[in-house]
Amino acid sequence: MRTRCCAVRSPASATNPQTESGSPALAVRPTRALAPDLHGHPHHTPGLTPPTHRQEKDVHPAPPGRPSNAPAVKQLTLRLARENNSWGHRRIQGELARLGYPIARSTVWEILHTAGIDPAPQRSGPTWRQFLTAHAHRIIAADFLHLNTISLKHLYALSFIEHGTRRVLAGVTAHPTAQWTVQQARNLAMTQGRQLESLRFLLRDRDTKYTFL
């Protein structure tokens, strides 16, 4: 710490103003610190910081957040996805690790999602809308509907919808069971006859009443 010195005349100089060397006798004592305490003083200014320390802070700033992925890794990830339609983000992450590029699976998924690349099953085949349009005359769907009567009774209607003709066939009961569902399917087959021969796909949910269909 630098100090400022104050020269005062010693008591001996009053009687003997000259020393042996001929110079006036002066007593030197420190008065106060020129610079405040850098660690405890509340008014710290950048000018009191050593220049080398300030330069190191300016030259090496801390980057905010996670470092971005290298462009080469992104390009390689997208190339593997485009050239291999059956590969998902897990398979691509494993191949990158074998090539010496350690990267997280979530990062691979984020790169593919940002580039607009769909998951592997959707990249290798038609979309759901394309499938329904191409096979509309071969699809029949089954589903249960809830009906409330005026007397506050709950009924269940099993509806069969042909996608090609939009025709709806239904059966109603108060106690739907798996056996009743099978019987409604048999009634539909007897009513429609040969018209059902062109149907190949049945769309339904995972209700246990469809177990025997």
C-alpha positions in Angstrom: 0.0 0.0 0.0 1.3 3.4 -0.9 1.4 6.0 1.8 1.9 9.7 1.8 4.6 11.1 4.1 4.6 14.3 6.0 7.7 16.1 7.1 7.6 17.7 10.5 10.2 19.5 12.4 11.5 17.5 15.4 11.7 19.0 18.8 15.5 18.9 18.7 15.5 21.1 15.6 14.1 24.0 17.6 17.4 24.2 19.5 19.7 22.7 17.0 18.4 23.5 13.5 21.5 22.0 11.8 22.5 18.4 12.0 26.0 17.1 11.7 25.7 17.0 7.9 24.4 20.5 7.8 20.8 19.7 6.8 17.8 20.6 8.9 16.5 17.9 11.2 13.2 16.5 9.9 11.1 13.6 11.2 9.2 11.6 8.7 6.0 9.8 9.7 3.2 8.3 7.5 -0.1 10.0 7.5 -2.8 8.1 5.6 -3.1 5.6 2.8 -3.3 7.1 -0.7 -5.3 4.1 -2.0 -8.2 2.5 -0.2 -8.3 -1.1 0.8 -9.0 -3.1 -2.4 -10.6 -5.9 -0.5 -12.7 -4.2 2.1 -13.3 -0.7 0.8 -16.8 -0.3 -0.6 -15.8 2.3 -3.2 -13.5 0.2 -5.4 -12.8 1.7 -8.8 -11.4 -0.1 -11.9 -8.6 2.4 -12.1 -7.0 0.9 -8.9 -7.0 -2.7 -10.4 -3.6 -3.7 -11.9 -3.5 -3.3 -15.7 -2.5 -6.9 -16.4 -5.5 -8.2 -14.4 -7.9 -5.9 -16.3 -6.5 -7.0 -19.7 -6.9 -10.7 -18.8 -10.6 -10.1 -17.9 -11.2 -8.3 -21.2 -9.4 -10.8 -23.4 -11.0 -13.9 -21.9 -14.7 -13.2 -21.2 -16.9 -16.1 -19.9 -19.3 -17.3 -22.6 -22.9 -17.4 -21.4 -24.8 -20.8 -21.6 -23.6 -24.1 -23.1 -21.2 -24.0 -26.0 -22.8 -24.5 -29.4 -22.2 -27.7 -31.4 -19.5 -27.6 -34.0 -20.9 -27.1 -37.6 -19.1 -30.3 -38.7 -21.0 -32.4 -36.1 -24.3 -30.9 -37.2 -23.6 -31.5 -40.9 -22.5 -35.1 -40.2 -25.7 -35.7 -38.1 -27.9 -34.5 -40.8 -26.1 -36.5 -43.5 -26.5 -39.7 -41.5 -30.2 -39.0 -41.1 -30.8 -38.3 -44.8 -28.8 -41.2 -46.0 -30.3 -43.7 -43.6 -34.1 -43.3 -43.3 -34.5 -46.2 -40.8 -32.0 -44.6 -38.3 -33.4 -42.8 -35.3 -31.6 -40.3 -33.0 -30.3 -43.2 -30.8 -28.7 -45.0 -33.7 -27.2 -41.8 -35.1 -25.8 -40.9 -31.6 -24.1 -44.3 -31.4 -22.6 -43.9 -34.9 -21.3 -40.5 -34.0 -19.7 -41.9 -30.8 -17.9 -44.6 -32.9 -16.5 -41.9 -35.2 -15.1 -40.0 -32.2 -17.8 -37.4 -31.7 -19.3 -37.8 -28.2 -22.7 -36.2 -28.2 -25.9 -36.6 -26.2 -29.0 -38.3 -27.6 -31.1 -35.2 -26.8 -28.7 -33.0 -28.7 -29.0 -35.3 -31.8 -32.8 -35.1 -31.5 -32.7 -31.3 -31.2 -30.5 -31.0 -34.4 -32.9 -33.2 -36.4 -36.0 -31.4 -35.1 -34.5 -28.0 -35.9 -33.7 -29.1 -39.4 -37.3 -30.3 -39.9 -36.4 -34.0 -40.2 -39.1 -36.4 -38.9 -38.4 -39.5 -36.7 -37.3 -42.6 -38.5 -40.6 -44.4 -39.0 -42.2 -41.3 -40.5 -39.2 -40.8 -42.9 -39.4 -44.3 -44.4 -43.1 -44.5 -45.2 -46.3 -42.6 -46.0 -48.0 -40.3 -43.5 -51.2 -41.2 -41.7 -53.2 -38.9 -43.9 -51.7 -40.4 -47.0 -52.5 -43.9 -45.8 -56.2 -43.1 -45.1 -56.6 -41.5 -48.5 -55.0 -44.4 -50.4 -57.0 -47.1 -48.6 -60.2 -45.4 -47.8 -62.4 -48.1 -49.5 -60.6 -50.8 -47.5 -60.9 -49.4 -44.0 -63.7 -49.8 -41.5 -63.6 -48.3 -38.0 -65.3 -49.4 -34.8 -65.9 -47.3 -31.7 -68.3 -47.0 -28.7 -70.4 -43.9 -28.1 -72.2 -42.9 -24.9 -75.9 -42.1 -25.1 -78.0 -40.4 -22.4 -81.8 -40.9 -22.4 -84.5 -38.6 -21.0 -84.9 -41.0 -18.1 -81.1 -40.5 -17.3 -80.1 -43.9 -18.4 -76.7 -44.6 -20.0 -76.6 -46.5 -23.2 -73.7 -47.6 -25.3 -73.7 -47.7 -29.1 -71.2 -49.7 -31.1 -70.7 -47.9 -34.4 -69.0 -49.2 -37.5 -68.0 -46.6 -40.1 -66.9 -47.3 -43.6 -64.3 -44.7 -44.6 -65.1 -45.0 -48.3 -68.8 -44.5 -48.2 -69.1 -42.8 -44.7 -71.9 -45.1 -43.9 -72.5 -45.8 -40.2 -73.9 -49.0 -38.8 -74.6 -49.2 -35.0 -75.9 -51.4 -32.3 -77.2 -50.2 -28.9 -77.1 -51.8 -25.5 -77.0 -50.9 -21.8 -74.4 -53.5 -20.9 -71.7 -53.9 -23.5 -69.5 -57.0 -23.2 -67.0 -58.7 -25.4 -69.5 -61.4 -26.4 -72.1 -58.7 -27.4 -69.4 -56.9 -29.4 -68.6 -60.1 -31.3 -72.2 -60.7 -32.1 -72.6 -57.2 -33.5 -69.7 -57.9 -35.8 -71.3 -61.1 -37.0 -74.6 -59.2 -37.6 -72.7 -56.7 -39.7 -71.1 -59.4 -41.8 -74.5 -61.1 -42.4 -76.1 -57.8 -43.4 -73.4 -56.5 -45.7 -72.4 -59.9 -47.2 -70.0 -59.5 -50.1 -69.5 -55.8 -49.5 -67.2 -56.6 -46.6 -64.8 -58.6 -48.8 -63.0 -55.5 -50.0 -62.3 -54.4 -46.4 -58.8 -55.2 -45.1 -58.2 -52.8 -42.2 -60.1 -52.5 -38.9 -59.4 -49.4 -36.9 -60.2 -49.6 -33.2 -58.9 -48.6 -29.8 -57.5 -50.9 -27.0 -60.8 -51.5 -25.3 -61.0 -55.0 -23.9 -64.4 -55.6 -25.5 -62.5 -55.9 -28.9 -60.5 -58.9 -27.7 -62.3 -61.5 -29.9 -62.4 -59.3 -33.0 
